């Protein structure tokens, strides 16, 4: 819909609302904006929260500042147009020929211009050339959750259940450098992690029980100078993490608990404090019941981008209040982790999966399990930054 059509349709809609608006201006003003939301905004679940919030604000404005239906309607038109004009449009496409059971943990290697990631359920570490769409994978013998390059350019840190393996991609040889909670024999295992600006690995764990992951037993560790230090606990299923551009905050997802946490972060000391809930998916109008925050990255403006496992999208979050301000649909429900990359870091690569304990998703979503690329068609704000390598 172009702006001319939007204005004409909006005006007609307001005229219809105005027929009864005089009887109850505040109520009808809010009702009018609800209609505008339904009529002119994309019919996606993520629009609901935006509509409700804007409707509430407009109801307060119209009820508090004017009882004139026409003025109210004009305010609605301006509000609706600003929402429409500010929306960024994206292109989504696949960049891998192969599909993966559960793609996870992508890392953009700027020096090689390739994407590293893992197929957790097939025990593979993969290197993807996003230009040719060809991937090279190496299979291990147990659960893989993360791959991260060392700063020497050829060695990789690979998590195998509760162990860290230093692995040379050229020789395909490696050796273990550490393990977490050896007394639990692998029941406490690694999940997602990331390297901070000083080259330290931060990584989360989950504790597996007889009937699945045990709530409240997940931990967050820092690996530095060859040793693990527990930095936080009480998680259900630790997942994606990242830091603010100024390194003053750290964020981490708890997928199963449907929460996103924020910490104060001290880069020099490598410490975190003041754990707070930024998003509680169980009490948020921005998230649906199918939104499970999985992987996490951040753009140069400091906004979070979160992969929504089970709902097929990545969504942008205001780090100040946890509001969802944008969303991009991915044609695969099992969307896992986004990461910025490309020559100018203005492309987002998103891992997905097609098989994780249930039916093959490709029967309904043919490209499930492939890696996707998102490009903004009309914005220079869709940009990330270089990912750090391990210096441990």
C-alpha positions in Angstrom: 0.0 0.0 0.0 1.4 3.4 -0.9 1.1 6.5 1.2 -1.7 8.0 -0.9 -3.8 4.8 -0.6 -3.0 4.6 3.1 -4.2 8.2 3.7 -7.4 7.8 1.7 -8.3 4.5 3.4 -7.5 5.9 6.8 -9.6 8.9 6.3 -12.6 6.8 5.2 -12.0 4.5 8.2 -12.0 7.5 10.5 -15.2 8.8 9.0 -16.9 5.5 9.8 -15.5 5.6 13.3 -16.6 9.3 13.7 -20.2 8.3 13.1 -20.3 7.0 16.7 -17.2 8.7 18.1 -19.1 11.6 19.5 -20.9 9.3 21.9 -17.6 8.1 23.5 -14.6 9.9 22.1 -11.8 8.2 24.1 -13.1 4.7 23.6 -13.8 5.2 19.9 -10.4 6.9 19.4 -8.7 3.8 20.7 -11.0 1.6 18.8 -10.2 3.6 15.6 -6.5 3.0 16.1 -7.0 -0.7 16.7 -8.8 -0.8 13.3 -5.9 1.1 11.7 -3.4 -1.4 13.1 -5.4 -4.4 11.8 -5.9 -2.7 8.5 -2.5 -1.2 7.6 0.1 -3.1 9.6 1.5 -6.5 8.6 -0.7 -9.4 9.8 2.0 -11.0 11.9 2.0 -12.0 15.6 4.7 -9.5 16.4 2.5 -6.6 15.4 0.0 -7.2 18.2 2.2 -5.8 20.9 3.0 -2.7 18.9 -0.7 -2.1 18.2 -1.7 -2.5 21.8 1.0 -0.1 23.0 0.3 2.5 20.4 -3.5 2.1 20.9 -3.0 2.8 24.6 -0.9 5.8 24.0 -3.3 7.2 21.4 -6.3 6.6 23.7 -4.6 8.6 26.4 -3.8 11.4 24.0 -7.2 11.6 22.5 -9.0 11.3 25.8 -6.7 13.7 27.6 -6.2 16.5 25.1 -9.3 16.5 22.9 -12.8 15.5 22.7 -13.1 16.5 19.0 -13.5 13.3 16.9 -11.9 15.0 13.8 -8.8 16.1 15.7 -8.5 12.6 17.2 -8.8 11.1 13.8 -6.1 13.4 12.4 -3.7 12.4 15.2 -4.4 8.8 14.3 -3.6 9.4 10.6 -0.2 10.9 11.5 0.6 8.2 13.9 -0.3 5.5 11.4 1.8 7.1 8.7 4.8 7.5 10.9 4.7 3.8 11.8 4.4 2.9 8.1 7.2 5.1 6.9 9.6 4.1 9.7 9.3 0.3 8.9 12.5 -1.2 7.4 12.1 -3.8 4.6 14.2 -6.9 4.5 15.3 -9.5 2.1 15.5 -13.1 3.3 17.3 -15.9 1.3 19.2 -19.1 1.9 23.0 -19.2 1.7 23.6 -22.9 2.2 22.9 -25.8 -0.2 22.7 -28.3 2.7 20.2 -28.5 5.5 21.3 -29.3 9.1 19.4 -31.1 11.8 20.1 -28.3 14.4 22.3 -25.5 13.2 23.6 -23.4 16.1 26.4 -21.1 17.3 27.3 -19.2 14.1 30.5 -17.2 14.2 31.5 -14.9 11.3 35.2 -15.2 10.5 36.1 -11.8 9.1 39.7 -12.9 8.1 38.4 -15.8 6.0 35.0 -14.4 5.1 33.3 -17.7 6.1 30.7 -18.7 8.6 31.5 -21.2 11.3 28.7 -23.0 13.0 27.7 -26.4 14.4 25.1 -29.0 13.8 24.5 -30.0 17.4 22.3 -33.0 16.7 24.6 -34.4 14.0 27.8 -33.7 16.0 29.3 -31.6 13.3 31.4 -28.4 13.0 30.9 -26.7 9.7 32.6 -24.0 7.6 30.2 -22.3 5.1 31.2 -20.2 2.1 28.2 -17.9 1.9 29.1 -16.9 -1.7 29.2 -20.4 -3.2 26.7 -21.9 -0.6 29.1 -24.8 -0.1 29.9 -26.2 3.3 32.7 -28.4 4.7 31.9 -30.2 7.9 33.8 -32.4 10.3 32.0 -35.0 12.5 32.7 -35.7 16.1 31.4 -38.4 18.4 29.3 -36.5 20.9 27.1 -33.4 21.3 28.6 -30.2 19.8 27.2 -26.8 20.9 29.8 -24.2 20.0 32.7 -23.4 17.7 35.0 -20.4 18.1 38.2 -19.5 16.3 41.5 -18.8 18.1 43.4 -15.8 17.2 46.1 -17.8 15.4 43.7 -18.2 12.4 43.6 -22.0 12.1 42.7 -23.4 15.5 39.2 -23.7 16.7 37.7 -24.1 20.2 35.0 -26.8 20.0 32.7 -27.8 22.9 32.0 -31.5 23.1 29.4 -32.1 25.8 31.3 -30.8 28.9 34.8 -30.6 27.4 36.7 -27.9 25.4 38.7 -29.2 22.5 41.4 -27.2 20.7 41.0 -28.4 17.1 43.2 -27.7 14.1 40.9 -27.3 11.0 43.8 -28.1 8.5 45.2 -31.2 10.2 41.9 -32.3 11.7 43.7 -33.1 14.9 43.0 -31.7 18.4 43.4 -32.1 22.1 41.2 -31.3 25.2 42.1 -28.2 27.1 39.5 -28.2 29.9 36.2 -29.7 31.2 33.5 -28.4 33.4 32.0 -30.3 36.4 33.9 -33.5 35.7 32.3 -35.1 38.8 29.0 -35.1 37.0 30.3 -37.2 34.1 28.9 -34.9 31.4 25.4 -34.4 32.9 26.2 -30.8 33.2 27.0 -29.9 29.6 27.8 -26.8 27.6 25.3 -24.9 25.5 25.9 -21.5 23.9 28.8 -19.1 24.6 30.7 -16.2 23.2 34.1 -14.4 23.5 34.3 -11.0 25.0 36.5 -8.1 23.8 39.5 -9.3 25.7 39.4 -12.8 24.3 37.8 -14.6 27.3 35.2 -17.3 26.7 31.9 -17.0 28.5 29.7 -20.1 28.2 26.5 -21.4 29.7 25.6 -24.9 30.9 22.5 -27.0 31.4 22.0 -29.9 33.8 20.4 -33.0 32.2 18.1 -35.2 34.3 16.2 -38.3 33.5 13.3 -36.4 31.8 15.3 -33.5 30.3 17.0 -30.3 31.4 16.5 -29.5 35.1 15.1 -26.1 35.8 17.3 -23.7 37.8 20.5 -25.8 37.5 22.1 -24.0 34.6 25.2 -22.0 35.1 27.2 -19.2 33.4 31.0 -19.7 33.4 34.0 -17.6 32.4 37.0 -19.5 31.1 40.2 -17.6 31.7 43.8 -18.7 32.1 42.8 -22.3 31.7 40.2 -22.4 34.5 36.4 -22.1 34.8 34.9 -19.6 37.2 31.2 -19.7 37.9 29.8 -16.2 37.3 26.0 -16.8 37.7 23.6 -19.6 38.3 19.9 -20.4 38.5 19.2 -20.7 34.8 16.9 -23.2 33.1 18.5 -23.4 29.7 21.3 -20.9 29.1 21.6 -19.8 25.5 22.7 -16.8 23.4 24.7 -14.0 24.9 26.3 -10.7 23.9 27.6 -7.4 25.1 26.6 -3.8 24.6 28.9 -1.8 22.2 30.4 0.1 25.1 31.0 -3.1 27.1 29.0 -1.8 30.0 26.3 -4.5 29.9 26.1 -8.2 29.2 22.9 -10.0 28.0 22.0 -13.7 28.1 19.0 -15.7 27.0 17.3 -18.4 29.1 15.4 -20.3 26.4 13.3 -22.7 28.4 12.3 -20.0 30.9 11.6 -17.6 28.1 13.6 -14.8 29.7 16.4 -12.4 28.6 18.7 -11.2 31.4 20.9 -8.1 31.6 23.9 -7.7 33.8 26.2 -4.8 34.5 29.6 -5.7 33.0 33.1 -4.7 33.8 35.4 -5.5 30.9 38.7 -4.9 32.6 37.9 -7.1 35.6 35.8 -9.6 33.7 32.9 -9.4 36.2 29.2 -9.1 36.1 26.7 -7.8 38.6 23.1 -6.6 39.1 21.3 -9.4 37.3 17.9 -8.1 36.0 15.1 -9.4 33.8 15.0 -7.5 30.5 12.3 -9.6 28.9 9.9 -12.1 30.5 8.3 -13.9 27.7 5.6 -15.2 30.0 4.4 -11.7 30.8 5.2 -9.8 27.5 2.7 -8.5 24.9 5.5 -8.5 22.4 6.2 -12.2 22.5 3.8 -15.0 21.6 3.5 -18.3 23.4 5.8 -19.8 20.7 8.6 -17.4 21.1 11.6 -19.1 22.9 14.6 -16.8 22.9 17.5 -18.8 21.5 20.6 -17.2 20.0 21.5 -13.5 20.5 23.6 -10.8 18.8 23.7 -7.0 18.8 23.8 -4.2 16.2 26.0 -1.1 16.3 23.1 0.9 17.6 23.1 -1.3 20.7 19.8 -3.1 19.9 19.6 -6.8 20.5 18.6 -9.3 17.8 17.2 -12.6 19.1 16.4 -15.8 17.3 13.0 -17.2 18.2 13.0 -20.9 18.4 9.6 -22.4 17.6 8.3 -19.2 16.0 10.4 -18.7 13.0 11.7 -15.2 13.3 14.4 -12.9 14.6 13.3 -9.8 16.5 15.0 -6.6 17.5 14.8 -5.5 21.1 15.4 -2.1 22.8 18.0 -2.8 25.5 16.6 0.0 27.7 13.1 -1.4 28.2 12.9 -4.8 26.5 10.4 -3.7 23.9 10.3 -5.5 20.5 10.8 -2.8 17.9 11.2 -4.9 14.7 10.9 -8.4 13.5 11.9 -10.5 10.4 10.2 -13.7 9.6 12.2 -16.8 8.7 10.5 -19.6 6.8 11.5 -22.2 9.4 10.0 -22.6 12.9 13.2 -23.9 14.4 15.1 -20.6 14.1 18.1 -20.6 16.3 20.9 -17.9 16.2 21.5 -14.7 14.2 24.9 -13.1 13.7 26.1 -10.2 11.6 28.7 -10.7 8.9 29.8 -10.0 5.3 32.4 -7.6 4.1 30.7 -4.6 5.8 28.9 -6.5 8.6 25.6 -5.4 7.0 24.3 -8.9 6.4 22.8 -11.2 9.1 23.2 -14.9 8.9 20.7 -17.1 10.8 21.1 -20.8 11.6 18.0 -23.1 11.7 17.2 -26.7 12.2 14.9 -29.3 10.6 15.0 -32.1 13.2 15.1 -31.8 17.0 13.2 -34.6 18.6 10.0 -34.2 16.5 9.0 -34.6 12.8 11.1 -33.4 9.9 10.2 -29.8 9.5 11.1 -29.9 5.8 7.9 -31.7 5.0 6.1 -28.4 5.6 8.9 -25.9 5.4 11.2 -27.1 2.6 14.2 -24.8 3.4 14.3 -25.6 7.1 17.7 -26.5 8.4 19.5 -24.2 5.9 21.4 -21.1 6.8 19.6 -17.8 5.9 20.8 -14.4 5.0 18.9 -11.2 5.9 19.7 -7.9 4.2 18.0 -4.5 4.9 16.8 -3.0 1.7 16.3 0.6 2.9 18.4 1.2 6.1 22.0 1.8 7.0 21.3 0.9 10.7 21.3 -2.9 10.0 25.0 -3.3 10.8 26.9 -5.3 13.4 30.5 -5.5 14.5 33.5 -7.9 14.3 33.3 -11.0 16.6 36.3 -11.6 18.9 38.6 -14.6 18.9 39.9 -16.6 21.8 43.1 -15.6 23.4 43.1 -18.1 26.2 
